[in-house]
């Protein structure tokens, strides 16, 4: 299990894990029977559990990608239900960034709150990156939040993080819970002034 980072996130570097296929929904990422967890601990053990059981060659079964930090996906990743267990499981497994064609807006927001930027790039660049990692699993990928530049071996292309999320990562304000706890005295002062809060 890997703790979420704190402070500004300007870039993520690490090995990749290529996961091909469009419209991979949150029920496939984290099957519904594991949603009973309230602490999210151990969720990484159940990532793609049904897909992995059905296909021994599934990328999440492939030891070549063990310890990967950057997930490389295709279009509409994280669609379906809004369960936050899906990005939680990915973050718990050590995934620190996701590069894909497109993402469900809710999934992307849930991932951002965990400090996991989702980069959107064109299909051809993604296919080349997935192919490179499939042939050279040890290659290091560098993904820069500020510029959107993704590089790996001979590849270099530009991807996009939505401006509001990009600015939150750069400023270190991507974690609203941490921001509230950091200024909890101010929160308490405001709460004390509110009659519908201070009376309880």
C-alpha positions in Angstrom: 0.0 0.0 0.0 1.3 3.4 -0.9 0.4 6.6 0.9 -1.0 9.5 -1.1 1.5 12.3 -1.8 1.1 15.7 -0.2 1.9 19.2 -1.5 2.3 20.2 -5.2 2.4 17.5 -7.8 4.4 18.8 -10.8 5.4 15.6 -12.4 5.1 11.8 -12.0 7.8 9.4 -13.1 7.9 5.6 -13.1 7.4 2.4 -15.1 4.1 1.9 -17.0 1.3 -0.6 -17.1 -0.5 -0.8 -20.4 -4.2 -1.7 -20.2 -5.9 -1.8 -23.6 -9.6 -1.4 -24.2 -12.2 1.3 -24.3 -15.1 1.9 -21.9 -13.5 0.1 -18.9 -15.9 0.8 -16.2 -15.6 1.1 -12.4 -17.3 -2.2 -11.9 -14.5 -3.9 -13.8 -11.8 -1.9 -12.0 -13.3 -2.7 -8.6 -16.2 -5.3 -8.5 -19.2 -4.2 -6.5 -18.8 -6.9 -3.8 -15.8 -5.1 -2.5 -17.6 -1.8 -2.0 -18.3 -2.6 1.7 -14.9 -1.4 2.7 -15.0 2.0 4.5 -11.2 2.3 5.1 -10.1 1.4 1.6 -7.3 -0.7 3.0 -6.5 -3.8 0.9 -8.5 -2.7 -2.1 -5.5 -3.0 -4.3 -5.8 -6.8 -3.9 -9.2 -6.8 -5.8 -8.3 -4.6 -8.8 -9.8 -6.2 -11.9 -10.4 -9.3 -9.9 -13.0 -10.8 -12.3 -11.1 -9.8 -15.4 -7.9 -11.3 -14.0 -9.6 -14.5 -13.1 -11.0 -14.8 -16.6 -7.8 -14.0 -18.4 -4.4 -15.1 -16.9 -2.7 -12.8 -19.4 -4.4 -9.7 -18.0 -1.8 -6.9 -17.6 -2.5 -6.7 -13.8 -1.4 -10.4 -13.6 1.8 -9.7 -15.5 4.8 -9.6 -13.2 6.7 -7.5 -15.8 4.5 -4.5 -14.7 4.7 -5.1 -10.9 5.4 -1.8 -9.2 4.3 0.4 -12.1 3.4 4.0 -11.3 1.7 5.1 -14.5 -1.4 3.3 -15.9 -1.9 3.7 -19.7 -5.5 3.3 -20.9 -7.7 4.1 -23.8 -11.1 5.9 -24.2 -13.7 6.6 -21.5 -11.8 5.0 -18.7 -13.6 4.8 -15.3 -17.1 5.1 -16.8 -20.1 3.7 -15.1 -20.9 4.2 -11.4 -19.2 6.9 -9.4 -17.6 4.5 -6.9 -14.5 6.0 -5.4 -13.2 2.5 -4.5 -12.0 2.2 -8.1 -9.4 5.1 -8.0 -8.7 4.2 -4.4 -7.7 0.7 -5.3 -5.4 2.0 -8.1 -3.8 4.5 -5.8 -3.3 1.9 -3.1 -1.6 -0.3 -5.6 1.0 2.5 -6.3 -0.5 4.1 -9.5 0.5 7.8 -9.3 -0.8 8.9 -12.7 -3.0 7.7 -15.6 -2.5 8.5 -19.2 -5.5 7.8 -21.5 -7.6 9.0 -24.4 -10.5 10.2 -22.1 -11.9 9.6 -18.7 -15.2 9.7 -16.9 -15.5 13.1 -15.3 -16.4 11.7 -11.9 -13.6 9.1 -12.0 -11.1 11.9 -12.9 -12.3 14.0 -10.1 -12.1 11.2 -7.6 -8.6 10.4 -8.8 -7.5 14.0 -8.5 -8.5 14.1 -4.8 -6.2 11.2 -4.3 -3.3 13.0 -6.0 -3.5 10.9 -9.2 -3.6 13.2 -12.3 -5.3 11.8 -15.4 -3.7 13.0 -18.7 -5.7 12.9 -21.9 -3.8 12.3 -25.1 -4.4 11.3 -28.7 -5.0 7.7 -29.7 -1.9 7.3 -31.8 0.4 8.5 -29.1 -1.2 6.2 -26.6 -0.9 3.2 -28.9 2.8 4.0 -29.3 3.3 4.3 -25.6 1.4 1.1 -24.8 3.4 -0.8 -27.5 6.7 0.6 -26.1 5.9 -0.5 -22.6 4.7 -3.9 -23.8 8.0 -4.4 -25.5 10.2 -2.6 -22.9 8.5 -2.8 -19.5 11.5 -1.3 -17.7 11.3 2.0 -19.6 10.7 5.1 -17.4 7.8 7.4 -18.3 7.9 11.0 -17.3 4.5 12.9 -17.1 4.7 16.6 -16.4 1.5 18.1 -15.0 2.5 21.7 -15.7 3.4 21.3 -19.4 1.5 18.1 -20.2 4.6 16.6 -21.8 4.8 12.8 -21.6 8.1 11.2 -22.5 9.4 7.6 -22.5 12.4 6.4 -24.4 12.2 7.8 -27.9 8.6 9.0 -27.4 7.5 12.5 -26.6 4.0 13.9 -26.9 1.7 16.3 -25.2 -1.3 15.4 -23.1 -3.8 17.5 -21.2 -5.0 17.8 -17.6 -8.1 19.9 -17.2 -7.0 23.4 -16.2 -8.7 23.5 -12.8 -7.2 20.2 -11.8 -3.8 21.1 -13.3 -3.7 24.3 -11.2 -4.8 22.4 -8.1 -1.9 19.9 -8.5 0.6 22.7 -9.2 -0.5 24.8 -6.2 -0.8 21.8 -3.9 -4.5 22.4 -3.4 -5.7 19.0 -4.8 -6.6 17.6 -1.5 -9.6 19.5 0.0 -9.6 17.4 3.2 -6.0 18.1 3.9 -6.7 21.8 3.3 -9.6 21.8 5.8 -7.5 20.0 8.4 -4.6 22.4 7.9 -6.8 25.3 8.7 -9.2 23.6 11.1 -9.1 26.4 13.7 -10.6 28.7 11.0 -13.2 26.1 10.2 -14.2 25.8 13.9 -14.5 29.6 14.2 -16.9 29.7 11.2 -18.8 26.8 12.6 -19.2 28.5 15.9 -20.9 31.5 14.2 -23.4 29.3 12.4 -26.6 28.8 14.6 -27.4 25.5 12.8 -24.0 24.1 13.7 -23.0 25.7 17.1 -26.1 24.5 18.8 -25.2 20.8 18.5 
